[in-house]
Amino acid sequence: LGIPLMYYLMLRKERNLLDPGQLRLTFQLGSIEKGVEEALKERARREERHPEVKRLAFLYKSYEPACYAFEVFETVRKLILTGGLVFMRPGTA
C-alpha cells in the first residue's frame, strides 16, 4: 500500500493546481460538458505556469479535474485483485 499512499500524497500536495473548481464552473456555466471543458482548459494553463505539476500527469490526465486522485483508487483495486489471489486455496477459483 506504499505506492498508492505515495501517489495520494503527491497529488494532494498539488490539489489546488489540479482541480481548478470544476463543480463551481459547472454551476456557473450551467452545463456539465462546458464545466469540464473549461476546467480542463484551466488545468492546462496551470500546467504551463507550474511545470512541476506535469511530472504527475501520468496519474491524473485520464480523469476529469474534479476526479484527479482516482488513480489512487485504481491502484489499490489492482493491488487487491492481484494480491488477493495469494489467499485463495488451490482449486477454489
C-alpha positions, -999 to 999 in steps of 0.1 A, spaced: 0 0 0 30 23 -1 27 32 -37 -9 43 -36 -1 63 -5 28 79 -22 5 87 -52 -21 102 -29 4 124 -11 19 137 -43 -15 145 -58 -28 160 -25 2 184 -24 -7 198 -59 -45 196 -55 -51 233 -59 -34 232 -93 -51 200 -105 -87 209 -98 -95 244 -108 -130 243 -94 -148 220 -119 -180 219 -99 -181 257 -95 -175 261 -132 -203 237 -140 -228 257 -119 -216 290 -134 -218 278 -170 -250 258 -165 -237 226 -182 -216 197 -171 -199 195 -205 -190 232 -205 -178 230 -169 -155 200 -177 -142 217 -208 -134 249 -191 -118 231 -161 -96 212 -185 -85 244 -202 -78 260 -168 -58 230 -157 -37 232 -189 -30 268 -183 -19 260 -147 4 232 -160 21 258 -183 26 282 -154 37 254 -130 57 228 -149 65 208 -118 28 196 -119 34 180 -153 55 153 -137 23 139 -122 4 139 -155 6 101 -157 -16 100 -126 -44 125 -135 -45 130 -173 -71 103 -178 -96 118 -154 -117 149 -151 -102 177 -129 -126 170 -101 -115 133 -100 -78 139 -102 -70 114 -75 -90 85 -89 -58 67 -100 -51 61 -63 -83 40 -60 -75 22 -93 -40 13 -80 -55 -1 -47 -81 -20 -67 -54 -36 -89 -33 -45 -58 -63 -62 -42 -72 -81 -74 -37 -94 -80 -26 -98 -43 -59 -113 -33 -51 -145 -53 -24 -154 -28 -51 -160 -1 -73 -184 -22 -69 -221 -18 -58 -241 -48 -87 -254 -68 -113 -230 -54 -110 -203 -80 
